[in-house]
């Protein structure tokens, strides 16, 4: 009787750990799927800020989110 309760407790704990691991893996995968969109948004923003700087403010966007952090778009001036 006592052994049966112990086995049941162990089974419940293993299922709980498995569920927590599954949720963690799902969150990591969801975060990884979002990364390319973030990179594309940052590159687009930097391209428009650079255009604004190069055109003297006639085109593009001012740096409303701050200066570009992407090395690809940093000005060498």
Buried (B, 14 or more C-beta within 10 A) or exposed (E): EEEEEEEEEEEEEEEEEEEEEEEEEEEEEEEEEEEEEEEEEBBEBBBBBBEBBEEEEEEBBEBEEEEBEBEEBEEEE
